[in-house]
Amino acid sequence: MENADGNVKARKTMKPAKLDQLDTVMCQWFIQARSQRMPLTGPIIQAKAIEMNKKLGDDSSFKASRLQEAIPKNLLVSDSTIMSARVLAINASTRQLINCAWWQRQGMEMDGPKKLTESIPETGQAIDPDYPWYADAQSSPGLRSPKFIESPPNVSYRGWWTYPYYSCSAHRWLISYSVPIPPPGRHGMKGFLSLDVDVSKLEINQCEADIYYPSSSEISIFHGSHKCHNRTSKCIYKQSISHTSWTRGSYQCLCRDGYYSPHHGGKFNGTLVEVAWLELQKNSSHYWNEIFHCRKCEPGCITCKGPQPCLATYHWPFRITLLVFSVTCAFCTAILIIYMFRHRKLKVFKVASPIFLAITLLGCATMYMEMAAIFPVLDTYSCVATKWSRHLGFCITYTALLMKTWRVSLTYRVKSAHKVKLTDKQLLQWMVPILLVMLIYLSTWTLSATPTAEEIMDSEGLKFKQCSYNWWDHSLGIGEVLFLAWGIRVCYNVRNAESLYNEARLISYAIYNIALVNITMVAFHLLIFPTAGPDIKYLLGFIRTQLSTTVTIALVFGPKVIRVLRGQGDQWDNRARSRGVTASFSLNGIGLVPEEAPDLYQENEELKEEIQKLAAQIEFMKIVHMEMNNRHVKPKAGGYFSSLNAPTIQSPLSKPGCLLSKPPDEL
């Protein structure tokens, strides 16, 4: 502790124990920085001191010259950070002070620096070695005193910087630069130039340095010297307002995101942390580990104030039960495909186009697998699988059903005598572009804006993952609504159409059902359960899948399977029997399809030939009846009714046993 006026009596009168404690608290960090260069304005001040040193060295009579008085004063005027400057002339042999020129800054006074005449080293006396800026050759040969910071290995200084020290009279932190003055040609005398730099405005920031916005007022050597637990807490620097002192622990330890502490609200005073750290080093106290360590939050918590959970709980037994049931339904759907192909020659399956029935079941199995996609904690892959299974399965299933219904609609509404030629092959050709559009849309969606899982909160504020919804979902949803609207219109058109086994009406019921289910489930999600938890949402997905997919399978395939199990799969239903439906009635999807696929063009040509033959026979019979027993018509010579051929011609009415040849009373 040094007085800015040069008076060291206050330091000498202090108790040694108190001095040692103060030095330990205030200067402990500087001892560890011997090989470090302080980030001050030192190079400029150092250059000025060396330049003045040269001028004094060139002065052959600097003992009493005006230059000795002018140099320290000019140093104070040239740099506002210099608090005081002094030039000493010392007897080299006796180490007694010959002359002293000491100037000090007077703060806000307009008179400028003031020369000190009191409380300075006395002429003719040895300089007190307790001055922090001075060391003599006896106590420290070569001026390599522990008071001075060692020069870096790659830099050579003419003088030496002291460690920072506190001036009691100036109430400031100072650092001094001292440089010897070479002898001016006079033996037995040496010079000494020293100046004090105010470093009170420099900040002791023990936290990590800000690499983006570095501060020029911070001493870099102290960065990272805080005692916060780095893994669980971070250091927050508390900037001093008055800049009157440097203190250790001018920071706060704040729990990092994802950590909390039940003590002090997760914010610890740096002074207490420093004390706890010293106790840990000296006495192996566990106070620092127990109190100033933050605890990890529960999984999923970005920030927390306690051990409360942040993630919603998944009831896995409940979810596994629903998943097993859905997978079982998908497996049964695959078995139903095999069962249908084994009995595809039965009328009940044959009239319904087995290929479209198989496509419908394939789409239903795909929709069932959505429950497997949304079963785990959702991530990107689960969301991609969810979108594909839901929308592609919907497109496959209901496109196949609507193609069949549309064929019935066209056949039922035709007004011409010509048959509408719509085979399964033609319907497949119209169905493929629809599926291709869906595949292109889903592929583009997956590649350009891959569906991801986002965090949402339930009614209790617990977070869980749900697949994100954006304009891709909304656009596809609008397209599916329009598709269902067209399907409902087609079903409405065939509401009175007659079809074998009542298939058209059952398909219409399935279309109505899926439209109603989708509207209802959207209302449940958005209006009734907007903040439902993950298990409730999984249950809603299960209900939607069962009401749409399972009901569709039950309506379309249930009656057919029941008839097969009863042994009636190859029999006409009652309506077909009452109408007398034949095989030729079924070419457009209303009745039975022939066992071998007919060539419609060849069949039409054959029908035309039969009609022409029938017309020729009718014309022939008309001519025969006109010429028979008609004396007004004479047969042409050589004609078919000439006398040569007349005996051989006999009217069918004249044959015995013909009912038309008998009089009415004999009938």
C-alpha positions as CSV (number, residue, x, y, z in Angstrom):
1,M,0.0,0.0,0.0
2,E,1.7,3.2,-1.1
3,N,0.7,6.8,-0.6
4,A,0.6,8.8,-3.8
5,D,2.5,11.7,-2.2
6,G,5.4,9.4,-1.5
7,N,4.7,9.0,2.2
8,V,5.3,5.3,3.2
9,K,4.6,5.9,6.9
10,A,1.1,4.6,6.6
11,R,2.4,1.4,5.2
12,K,5.0,1.0,7.9
13,T,2.5,1.6,10.8
14,M,0.0,-1.1,9.5
15,K,0.0,-4.4,11.3
16,P,2.0,-7.1,9.4
17,A,-0.9,-9.6,9.5
18,K,-3.3,-7.1,8.0
19,L,-0.8,-6.2,5.4
20,D,-0.3,-9.8,4.4
21,Q,-4.0,-10.4,4.2
22,L,-4.6,-7.4,2.0
23,D,-1.8,-8.3,-0.3
24,T,-3.2,-11.8,-0.5
25,V,-6.7,-10.7,-1.4
26,M,-5.8,-7.9,-3.8
27,C,-2.6,-9.1,-5.5
28,Q,-3.0,-12.9,-5.6
29,W,-3.7,-12.9,-9.4
30,F,-0.8,-10.6,-10.3
31,I,1.7,-13.1,-8.9
32,Q,0.5,-15.6,-11.5
33,A,1.0,-13.2,-14.3
34,R,4.8,-12.6,-14.2
35,S,5.3,-13.8,-17.8
36,Q,2.2,-11.9,-19.1
37,R,2.2,-8.5,-20.7
38,M,-0.5,-6.2,-19.3
39,P,-2.9,-4.9,-22.0
40,L,-2.5,-1.2,-21.1
41,T,-1.4,1.8,-23.0
42,G,2.1,0.8,-21.9
43,P,3.9,0.9,-25.2
44,I,3.1,4.6,-25.6
45,I,4.0,5.6,-22.1
46,Q,7.1,3.4,-22.2
47,A,8.3,5.1,-25.4
48,K,7.8,8.5,-23.9
49,A,9.7,7.5,-20.8
50,I,12.6,6.1,-22.8
51,E,12.7,9.2,-25.0
52,M,12.9,11.4,-21.9
53,N,15.5,9.1,-20.5
54,K,17.7,9.7,-23.5
55,K,17.4,13.5,-23.2
56,L,18.3,13.3,-19.5
57,G,21.2,11.0,-20.3
58,D,22.5,13.5,-22.9
59,D,22.3,16.3,-20.3
60,S,25.8,16.5,-18.8
61,S,24.5,18.5,-15.8
62,F,21.0,17.1,-15.2
63,K,21.6,17.3,-11.5
64,A,20.3,20.9,-11.4
65,S,19.1,21.5,-14.9
66,R,15.8,22.8,-15.9
67,L,15.3,19.7,-18.1
68,Q,15.1,17.6,-14.9
69,E,12.1,19.7,-13.9
70,A,10.5,20.0,-17.3
71,I,10.5,16.3,-18.3
72,P,8.1,14.9,-15.5
73,K,5.8,17.9,-16.0
74,N,5.6,17.4,-19.7
75,L,4.9,13.7,-19.2
76,L,1.8,14.5,-17.1
77,V,0.6,17.0,-19.7
78,S,1.1,14.7,-22.6
79,D,-0.9,11.8,-21.2
80,S,-4.0,12.0,-19.0
81,T,-3.5,8.5,-17.6
82,I,-0.2,9.4,-16.0
83,M,-0.9,10.5,-12.4
84,S,2.6,11.4,-11.3
85,A,6.2,11.4,-12.6
86,R,9.5,11.8,-10.9
87,V,13.2,12.1,-11.8
88,L,15.8,11.2,-9.1
89,A,19.6,11.8,-9.0
90,I,21.2,9.2,-6.7
91,N,24.7,8.8,-5.5
92,A,25.9,5.5,-6.9
93,S,28.1,4.6,-4.0
94,T,26.1,5.8,-1.0
95,R,22.7,5.3,-2.6
96,Q,21.7,8.7,-1.1
97,L,19.3,11.0,-2.9
98,I,21.0,14.0,-4.5
99,N,18.1,15.6,-6.1
100,C,14.3,14.8,-6.7
101,A,11.9,16.4,-9.2
102,W,8.4,15.0,-8.4
103,W,5.3,16.2,-10.2
104,Q,1.7,15.1,-9.6
105,R,-1.6,15.6,-11.4
106,Q,-4.1,17.7,-9.6
107,G,-7.3,16.3,-10.9
108,M,-9.7,18.9,-12.3
109,E,-7.6,21.9,-11.3
110,M,-6.9,24.3,-14.1
111,D,-3.3,25.1,-13.0
112,G,-2.0,21.9,-14.4
113,P,0.5,19.5,-12.7
114,K,1.9,20.5,-9.3
115,K,5.4,20.0,-8.1
116,L,5.6,18.2,-4.8
117,T,7.9,19.6,-2.1
118,E,6.6,17.7,0.9
119,S,6.2,14.0,1.6
120,I,8.9,13.1,-0.9
121,P,12.2,11.3,-0.4
122,E,14.6,13.5,1.6
123,T,17.8,14.7,0.0
124,G,20.9,13.2,1.5
125,Q,18.9,10.1,2.7
126,A,18.7,6.7,1.2
127,I,15.4,6.1,-0.7
128,D,13.0,3.9,1.2
129,P,12.9,0.4,-0.6
130,D,9.2,0.2,0.4
131,Y,8.2,2.4,-2.5
132,P,6.6,0.1,-5.0
133,W,8.3,1.7,-8.0
134,Y,11.8,1.6,-6.6
135,A,14.4,-1.1,-5.9
136,D,18.0,-0.5,-5.0
137,A,21.0,-2.6,-6.0
138,Q,21.6,-3.9,-2.5
139,S,18.1,-5.5,-2.1
140,S,17.7,-6.4,-5.7
141,P,20.8,-6.5,-7.8
142,G,20.3,-5.3,-11.3
143,L,16.8,-3.9,-10.4
144,R,15.3,-7.4,-10.9
145,S,13.0,-7.0,-8.0
146,P,9.9,-9.1,-7.4
147,K,8.0,-5.8,-7.5
148,F,8.5,-5.7,-11.3
149,I,6.9,-7.9,-13.9
150,E,9.4,-10.0,-15.8
151,S,9.8,-9.1,-19.5
152,P,8.6,-11.6,-22.1
153,P,11.3,-13.8,-23.5
154,N,11.1,-12.2,-27.0
155,V,11.0,-8.6,-25.8
156,S,13.7,-6.5,-24.3
157,Y,12.7,-3.5,-22.2
158,R,14.9,-0.7,-20.9
159,G,12.8,-0.4,-17.8
160,W,10.3,-2.4,-15.8
161,W,6.6,-2.4,-15.1
162,T,5.4,-2.9,-11.5
163,Y,2.5,-5.0,-10.6
164,P,-0.7,-3.0,-10.0
165,Y,-0.9,-1.5,-6.5
166,Y,-3.4,0.7,-4.7
167,S,-2.7,4.3,-3.7
168,C,-4.4,5.1,-0.4
169,S,-4.2,8.9,-0.8
170,A,-5.3,9.0,-4.4
171,H,-7.8,6.1,-4.0
172,R,-6.7,4.7,-7.3
173,W,-5.1,1.7,-8.7
174,L,-1.7,2.5,-10.2
175,I,1.0,0.8,-12.1
176,S,4.5,2.3,-12.4
177,Y,7.1,2.3,-15.1
178,S,10.7,2.8,-13.9
179,V,13.8,3.2,-16.1
180,P,17.3,3.9,-15.1
181,I,19.1,6.9,-16.6
182,P,22.6,6.2,-17.8
183,P,25.4,8.2,-16.1
184,P,25.9,11.6,-17.7
185,G,29.7,11.4,-17.7
186,R,30.0,12.0,-14.0
187,H,31.2,9.1,-11.9
188,G,29.4,8.2,-8.7
189,M,26.0,9.4,-9.8
190,K,23.1,7.7,-11.5
191,G,19.6,8.8,-12.5
192,F,16.1,7.2,-12.1
193,L,12.9,8.1,-14.0
194,S,9.6,6.7,-12.8
195,L,6.0,7.5,-13.6
196,D,2.7,6.3,-12.3
197,V,-0.2,5.3,-14.6
198,D,-3.8,5.3,-13.5
199,V,-5.4,1.9,-14.2
200,S,-8.5,2.3,-12.0
201,K,-10.7,2.6,-15.1
202,L,-9.5,-0.8,-16.3
203,E,-11.9,-3.5,-15.3
204,I,-11.1,-6.8,-13.6
205,N,-13.4,-9.1,-15.5
206,Q,-12.9,-12.6,-14.4
207,C,-15.5,-14.0,-16.8
208,E,-14.6,-15.3,-20.3
209,A,-13.7,-12.7,-22.9
210,D,-16.3,-11.7,-25.3
211,I,-14.8,-12.7,-28.7
212,Y,-17.5,-10.7,-30.6
213,Y,-17.4,-7.4,-28.7
214,P,-14.0,-7.2,-26.9
215,S,-13.6,-4.4,-24.4
216,S,-10.4,-2.3,-24.4
217,S,-10.9,-1.5,-20.8
218,E,-10.6,-5.0,-19.5
219,I,-7.4,-6.6,-18.4
220,S,-7.2,-9.8,-20.4
221,I,-5.1,-11.7,-18.0
222,F,-8.0,-12.0,-15.6
223,H,-10.4,-13.5,-18.2
224,G,-11.5,-17.0,-17.2
225,S,-10.3,-16.7,-13.6
226,H,-13.8,-17.0,-12.1
227,K,-14.7,-19.9,-9.9
228,C,-18.1,-20.7,-11.4
229,H,-18.8,-24.4,-12.2
230,N,-18.3,-24.1,-16.0
231,R,-20.3,-27.1,-17.0
232,T,-23.5,-26.2,-15.1
233,S,-23.2,-22.4,-14.7
234,K,-21.9,-19.3,-16.6
235,C,-20.2,-16.2,-15.4
236,I,-22.0,-12.9,-15.6
237,Y,-19.7,-9.8,-15.1
238,K,-21.0,-7.1,-12.8
239,Q,-19.4,-3.9,-14.0
240,S,-18.2,-1.6,-11.3
241,I,-20.0,1.8,-11.3
242,S,-17.5,3.9,-9.4
243,H,-14.2,2.3,-10.8
244,T,-12.7,3.2,-7.4
245,S,-11.4,-0.3,-6.6
246,W,-10.7,-3.7,-8.0
247,T,-12.3,-6.5,-6.1
248,R,-12.3,-10.2,-6.6
249,G,-15.6,-11.8,-7.2
250,S,-17.2,-9.0,-9.2
251,Y,-19.4,-11.4,-11.0
252,Q,-22.4,-13.7,-10.7
253,C,-22.7,-17.4,-11.4
254,L,-25.9,-18.0,-13.2
255,C,-27.2,-21.5,-14.0
256,R,-27.0,-22.4,-17.6
257,D,-30.0,-23.3,-19.7
258,G,-31.0,-26.8,-18.8
259,Y,-29.8,-26.5,-15.2
260,Y,-31.3,-25.2,-12.0
261,S,-30.4,-24.8,-8.4
262,P,-32.6,-25.0,-5.3
263,H,-30.3,-22.4,-3.6
264,H,-30.3,-18.7,-4.2
265,G,-32.6,-19.0,-7.2
266,G,-29.8,-20.3,-9.4
267,K,-27.9,-17.0,-9.1
268,F,-24.7,-16.9,-6.9
269,N,-22.7,-14.0,-5.8
270,G,-19.1,-14.2,-7.0
271,T,-17.7,-13.2,-3.7
272,L,-19.4,-16.1,-2.0
273,V,-18.2,-18.4,-4.7
274,E,-14.6,-17.2,-4.3
275,V,-14.8,-17.8,-0.5
276,A,-16.2,-21.3,-1.0
277,W,-13.5,-22.1,-3.6
278,L,-10.8,-21.1,-1.1
279,E,-12.4,-23.2,1.5
280,L,-12.4,-26.1,-0.9
281,Q,-8.7,-25.7,-1.6
282,K,-7.6,-25.1,2.0
283,N,-10.0,-27.2,4.1
284,S,-11.4,-29.6,1.5
285,S,-14.9,-28.2,2.2
286,H,-17.8,-29.5,0.1
287,Y,-19.7,-26.3,0.3
288,W,-18.7,-25.2,-3.2
289,N,-19.7,-28.6,-4.7
290,E,-23.0,-28.8,-2.9
291,I,-24.3,-25.2,-3.0
292,F,-22.8,-23.7,-6.1
293,H,-23.3,-26.5,-8.5
294,C,-26.4,-26.4,-10.6
295,R,-28.4,-29.5,-11.2
296,K,-29.5,-30.8,-14.5
297,C,-33.2,-30.3,-15.5
298,E,-35.5,-33.1,-16.5
299,P,-35.2,-34.3,-20.1
300,G,-36.7,-31.9,-22.6
301,C,-36.4,-28.8,-20.5
302,I,-34.6,-25.9,-22.0
303,T,-34.9,-23.9,-18.8
304,C,-36.4,-24.9,-15.5
305,K,-36.7,-23.8,-11.9
306,G,-36.9,-27.1,-10.3
307,P,-37.1,-30.9,-10.8
308,Q,-40.6,-30.8,-12.4
309,P,-40.9,-32.8,-15.7
310,C,-41.1,-30.9,-19.0
311,L,-42.0,-33.8,-21.3
312,A,-45.4,-35.5,-21.5
313,T,-45.5,-39.1,-20.4
314,Y,-46.1,-41.8,-22.9
315,H,-48.2,-44.7,-21.7
316,W,-46.5,-47.4,-23.6
317,P,-48.7,-50.4,-22.7
318,F,-51.8,-48.5,-23.9
319,R,-50.0,-47.5,-27.2
320,I,-48.7,-51.0,-27.7
321,T,-52.2,-52.4,-27.4
322,L,-53.5,-50.0,-30.1
323,L,-50.5,-50.7,-32.3
324,V,-50.9,-54.5,-32.0
325,F,-54.6,-54.2,-33.0
326,S,-53.8,-52.0,-36.0
327,V,-51.0,-54.3,-37.2
328,T,-53.4,-57.3,-36.8
329,C,-55.9,-55.5,-39.0
330,A,-53.2,-54.9,-41.6
331,F,-52.2,-58.6,-41.5
332,C,-55.9,-59.7,-41.8
333,T,-56.2,-57.4,-44.8
334,A,-53.3,-59.1,-46.5
335,I,-55.0,-62.5,-45.7
336,L,-58.2,-61.2,-47.2
337,I,-56.4,-60.4,-50.5
338,I,-55.1,-64.0,-50.7
339,Y,-58.6,-65.3,-49.8
340,M,-60.2,-63.2,-52.5
341,F,-57.8,-64.4,-55.2
342,R,-58.4,-68.0,-54.2
343,H,-62.2,-67.5,-54.8
344,R,-61.9,-64.9,-57.6
345,K,-64.0,-67.2,-60.0
346,L,-67.0,-67.0,-57.7
347,K,-69.7,-64.7,-59.0
348,V,-69.7,-62.6,-55.8
349,F,-66.1,-61.5,-56.4
350,K,-66.1,-61.8,-60.2
351,V,-68.8,-59.2,-60.7
352,A,-66.9,-56.7,-58.5
353,S,-63.6,-56.8,-60.5
354,P,-61.1,-58.7,-58.4
355,I,-58.2,-56.4,-59.5
356,F,-59.9,-53.4,-58.0
357,L,-60.8,-55.2,-54.9
358,A,-57.2,-56.1,-54.4
359,I,-56.1,-52.5,-54.9
360,T,-58.6,-51.4,-52.4
361,L,-57.3,-53.8,-49.8
362,L,-53.7,-52.8,-50.5
363,G,-54.6,-49.2,-49.8
364,C,-56.4,-50.1,-46.6
365,A,-53.3,-52.0,-45.4
366,T,-51.2,-48.9,-46.1
367,M,-53.5,-46.7,-44.0
368,Y,-53.3,-49.2,-41.1
369,M,-49.6,-48.8,-41.1
370,E,-49.9,-45.1,-40.2
371,M,-50.4,-46.3,-36.6
372,A,-47.0,-47.9,-36.6
373,A,-45.5,-44.6,-38.0
374,I,-46.9,-42.4,-35.2
375,F,-46.2,-45.0,-32.5
376,P,-42.7,-43.9,-31.3
377,V,-41.6,-40.4,-30.2
378,L,-41.9,-38.7,-33.5
379,D,-38.9,-37.6,-35.5
380,T,-38.2,-36.7,-39.1
381,Y,-38.4,-40.3,-40.4
382,S,-41.6,-41.0,-38.5
383,C,-43.2,-37.9,-39.9
384,V,-42.2,-38.8,-43.5
385,A,-43.6,-42.3,-43.0
386,T,-46.8,-40.9,-41.5
387,K,-47.5,-38.5,-44.4
388,W,-46.8,-41.3,-47.0
389,S,-48.9,-44.0,-45.3
390,R,-51.9,-41.7,-44.6
391,H,-52.2,-39.9,-48.0
392,L,-51.0,-42.6,-50.3
393,G,-53.2,-45.2,-48.6
394,F,-56.2,-42.9,-48.9
395,C,-55.5,-42.2,-52.6
396,I,-55.1,-45.9,-53.4
397,T,-58.2,-47.1,-51.5
398,Y,-60.8,-44.5,-52.5
399,T,-59.5,-44.0,-56.1
400,A,-60.2,-47.7,-56.7
401,L,-63.7,-47.5,-55.2
402,L,-64.6,-44.4,-57.0
403,M,-63.4,-45.8,-60.3
404,K,-65.9,-48.7,-59.9
405,T,-68.7,-46.3,-58.8
406,W,-67.9,-44.0,-61.7
407,R,-68.3,-46.9,-64.2
408,V,-71.7,-47.7,-62.7
409,S,-72.6,-44.0,-62.9
410,L,-71.7,-43.8,-66.6
411,T,-73.6,-47.0,-67.4
412,Y,-76.7,-46.0,-65.5
413,R,-76.9,-42.6,-67.0
414,V,-76.3,-43.5,-70.6
415,K,-79.3,-42.5,-72.9
416,S,-78.2,-44.0,-76.2
417,A,-78.7,-47.6,-77.5
418,H,-75.0,-48.1,-77.7
419,K,-73.2,-49.7,-74.7
420,V,-70.5,-47.8,-72.8
421,K,-67.4,-49.8,-73.2
422,L,-65.5,-49.4,-69.8
423,T,-63.3,-52.4,-69.0
424,D,-61.0,-52.9,-66.0
425,K,-58.1,-52.1,-68.2
426,Q,-59.5,-48.8,-69.2
427,L,-60.3,-47.9,-65.6
428,L,-56.7,-48.8,-64.6
429,Q,-55.4,-46.5,-67.3
430,W,-57.5,-43.6,-65.8
431,M,-56.5,-44.6,-62.2
432,V,-52.7,-44.6,-62.8
433,P,-52.4,-40.8,-63.5
434,I,-54.2,-40.1,-60.3
435,L,-51.8,-42.2,-58.3
436,L,-48.8,-40.8,-60.2
437,V,-49.8,-37.2,-59.3
438,M,-50.0,-38.3,-55.6
439,L,-46.5,-39.9,-55.8
440,I,-45.0,-36.9,-57.5
441,Y,-46.5,-34.6,-54.8
442,L,-45.4,-36.7,-51.9
443,S,-41.9,-37.1,-53.4
444,T,-41.5,-33.4,-54.0
445,W,-42.8,-32.6,-50.5
446,T,-40.3,-35.0,-48.9
447,L,-37.3,-33.7,-50.9
448,S,-37.9,-30.0,-50.8
449,A,-39.6,-29.5,-47.4
450,T,-39.0,-32.7,-45.4
451,P,-41.7,-33.1,-42.7
452,T,-40.2,-32.6,-39.3
453,A,-41.3,-33.1,-35.7
454,E,-42.0,-30.0,-33.7
455,E,-42.6,-29.5,-30.0
456,I,-46.1,-28.6,-28.8
457,M,-47.5,-28.4,-25.3
458,D,-50.5,-30.2,-23.8
459,S,-53.0,-28.7,-21.3
460,E,-50.5,-29.1,-18.4
461,G,-47.7,-27.4,-20.2
462,L,-45.8,-30.6,-20.9
463,K,-44.0,-30.9,-24.2
464,F,-44.2,-33.7,-26.8
465,K,-43.4,-34.1,-30.5
466,Q,-45.9,-33.7,-33.3
467,C,-45.4,-33.6,-37.0
468,S,-45.4,-30.1,-38.3
469,Y,-48.2,-28.8,-40.5
470,N,-47.6,-26.3,-43.3
471,W,-49.0,-25.3,-46.6
472,W,-48.1,-28.7,-48.1
473,D,-50.5,-30.4,-45.7
474,H,-53.2,-27.8,-46.3
475,S,-52.9,-28.0,-50.1
476,L,-53.1,-31.8,-50.0
477,G,-56.0,-31.7,-47.6
478,I,-57.9,-29.3,-49.9
479,G,-57.2,-31.7,-52.8
480,E,-58.5,-34.7,-50.8
481,V,-61.7,-32.8,-49.9
482,L,-62.4,-31.9,-53.5
483,F,-61.7,-35.5,-54.4
484,L,-64.2,-36.7,-51.8
485,A,-66.7,-34.1,-53.0
486,W,-66.5,-35.5,-56.5
487,G,-66.9,-39.0,-55.1
488,I,-70.0,-38.0,-53.1
489,R,-71.5,-36.5,-56.3
490,V,-70.8,-39.7,-58.2
491,C,-72.4,-41.8,-55.4
492,Y,-75.4,-39.5,-55.4
493,N,-75.9,-40.1,-59.1
494,V,-76.0,-43.9,-58.6
495,R,-78.2,-43.9,-55.6
496,N,-81.0,-45.5,-57.6
497,A,-78.8,-47.7,-59.8
498,E,-79.4,-51.5,-59.6
499,S,-76.2,-53.6,-59.2
500,L,-75.5,-57.1,-58.4
501,Y,-75.1,-57.8,-54.6
502,N,-75.9,-54.1,-54.0
503,E,-72.3,-53.2,-54.4
504,A,-72.7,-49.7,-55.8
505,R,-74.8,-48.7,-52.8
506,L,-72.3,-50.2,-50.3
507,I,-69.4,-48.4,-51.9
508,S,-71.4,-45.1,-51.7
509,Y,-71.9,-45.7,-48.0
510,A,-68.1,-46.2,-47.6
511,I,-67.5,-42.9,-49.4
512,Y,-70.0,-41.1,-47.2
513,N,-68.4,-42.6,-44.2
514,I,-64.9,-41.5,-44.9
515,A,-66.0,-37.9,-45.6
516,L,-68.0,-37.8,-42.3
517,V,-65.1,-39.3,-40.3
518,N,-62.5,-36.9,-41.7
519,I,-64.7,-33.9,-40.9
520,T,-65.5,-35.2,-37.4
521,M,-61.8,-36.0,-36.5
522,V,-60.6,-32.6,-37.7
523,A,-63.2,-31.0,-35.5
524,F,-62.0,-33.1,-32.6
525,H,-58.4,-32.1,-33.1
526,L,-59.0,-28.4,-33.6
527,L,-62.0,-27.6,-31.4
528,I,-62.5,-30.3,-28.7
529,F,-59.0,-31.5,-28.0
530,P,-56.6,-28.8,-29.2
531,T,-54.2,-29.3,-26.3
532,A,-54.6,-33.1,-25.9
533,G,-51.6,-35.1,-24.8
534,P,-49.7,-37.6,-27.0
535,D,-51.7,-40.6,-25.9
536,I,-55.0,-38.9,-26.6
537,K,-53.8,-37.9,-30.0
538,Y,-52.7,-41.5,-30.7
539,L,-56.1,-42.7,-29.6
540,L,-57.8,-40.2,-31.9
541,G,-55.6,-41.5,-34.8
542,F,-56.6,-45.0,-34.0
543,I,-60.3,-44.2,-33.9
544,R,-60.0,-42.3,-37.2
545,T,-58.2,-45.3,-38.8
546,Q,-60.7,-47.8,-37.6
547,L,-63.8,-45.7,-38.5
548,S,-62.5,-45.0,-42.0
549,T,-60.5,-48.1,-43.0
550,T,-62.2,-50.9,-41.1
551,V,-65.7,-49.7,-41.9
552,T,-64.8,-49.5,-45.6
553,I,-63.5,-53.1,-45.5
554,A,-66.6,-54.2,-43.6
555,L,-69.0,-52.5,-46.1
556,V,-67.3,-53.6,-49.3
557,F,-66.0,-57.0,-48.4
558,G,-68.2,-58.1,-45.5
559,P,-71.3,-59.2,-47.5
560,K,-69.1,-61.0,-50.1
561,V,-67.2,-63.0,-47.5
562,I,-70.4,-63.9,-45.7
563,R,-72.0,-65.2,-48.9
564,V,-68.9,-67.3,-49.6
565,L,-68.8,-68.7,-46.1
566,R,-72.5,-69.6,-46.5
567,G,-71.8,-71.4,-49.8
568,Q,-73.7,-68.7,-51.8
569,G,-70.8,-67.1,-53.4
570,D,-71.5,-68.5,-56.8
571,Q,-75.3,-67.8,-56.7
572,W,-77.2,-64.7,-57.9
573,D,-78.7,-62.5,-55.4
574,N,-82.5,-62.2,-55.2
575,R,-82.6,-59.0,-57.2
576,A,-80.7,-60.6,-60.1
577,R,-82.9,-63.6,-60.1
578,S,-86.1,-61.5,-60.2
579,R,-84.7,-59.4,-63.1
580,G,-83.4,-62.4,-64.9
581,V,-79.9,-60.9,-65.2
582,T,-77.8,-62.7,-67.7
583,A,-74.1,-62.7,-68.4
584,S,-74.5,-60.2,-71.2
585,F,-76.1,-57.7,-68.8
586,S,-72.9,-57.3,-66.8
587,L,-70.4,-55.9,-69.3
588,N,-70.4,-52.4,-67.7
589,G,-70.1,-53.4,-64.1
590,I,-73.7,-53.8,-63.2
591,G,-74.0,-57.6,-63.6
592,L,-71.9,-60.7,-63.9
593,V,-68.7,-60.5,-65.9
594,P,-68.2,-63.5,-68.3
595,E,-65.7,-66.1,-67.3
596,E,-63.6,-65.1,-70.3
597,A,-63.1,-61.5,-71.0
598,P,-65.1,-60.8,-74.2
599,D,-63.9,-58.9,-77.2
600,L,-66.5,-56.1,-77.3
601,Y,-65.9,-55.1,-80.9
602,Q,-66.2,-58.7,-82.1
603,E,-69.4,-59.1,-80.0
604,N,-70.9,-56.0,-81.5
605,E,-70.1,-57.2,-85.0
606,E,-71.8,-60.6,-84.3
607,L,-74.8,-58.9,-82.9
608,K,-75.1,-56.7,-86.1
609,E,-74.9,-59.9,-88.2
610,E,-77.6,-61.6,-86.2
611,I,-79.9,-58.6,-86.4
612,Q,-79.4,-58.4,-90.2
613,K,-80.2,-62.1,-90.6
614,L,-83.3,-61.7,-88.5
615,A,-84.4,-58.7,-90.6
616,A,-83.9,-60.7,-93.8
617,Q,-86.0,-63.5,-92.4
618,I,-88.8,-61.2,-91.4
619,E,-88.8,-59.6,-94.9
620,F,-88.9,-63.0,-96.5
621,M,-91.8,-64.1,-94.3
622,K,-93.7,-60.9,-95.2
623,I,-93.3,-61.6,-99.0
624,V,-94.3,-65.2,-98.6
625,H,-97.5,-64.3,-96.8
626,M,-98.3,-61.7,-99.4
627,E,-98.0,-64.1,-102.5
628,M,-99.6,-67.2,-101.0
629,N,-103.1,-67.8,-102.2
630,N,-103.2,-64.3,-103.6
631,R,-104.6,-64.4,-107.1
632,H,-103.9,-60.8,-107.6
633,V,-100.2,-61.3,-107.4
634,K,-98.7,-63.4,-110.2
635,P,-95.4,-65.0,-109.6
636,K,-92.6,-64.1,-112.0
637,A,-91.4,-66.6,-114.4
638,G,-88.3,-68.3,-113.1
639,G,-88.8,-66.6,-109.8
640,Y,-88.9,-68.2,-106.4
641,F,-92.7,-68.4,-106.6
642,S,-93.0,-69.7,-110.2
643,S,-95.0,-72.7,-111.1
644,L,-91.9,-74.8,-111.0
645,N,-91.4,-74.1,-107.3
646,A,-94.9,-73.4,-106.2
647,P,-95.8,-77.0,-105.1
648,T,-92.7,-77.1,-102.9
649,I,-93.6,-73.9,-101.1
650,Q,-95.8,-74.3,-98.1
651,S,-96.8,-71.7,-95.6
652,P,-95.9,-72.4,-92.1
653,L,-99.6,-71.6,-91.3
654,S,-100.8,-74.5,-93.4
655,K,-98.8,-77.1,-91.6
656,P,-100.9,-79.5,-89.6
657,G,-100.9,-78.9,-86.0
658,C,-100.2,-75.2,-86.4
659,L,-102.5,-73.3,-84.0
660,L,-102.8,-70.3,-86.3
661,S,-104.3,-72.5,-89.1
662,K,-107.3,-73.5,-87.0
663,P,-110.4,-71.5,-86.7
664,P,-110.9,-69.7,-83.4
665,D,-113.8,-71.9,-82.4
666,E,-111.6,-75.0,-82.6
667,L,-109.0,-73.6,-80.4
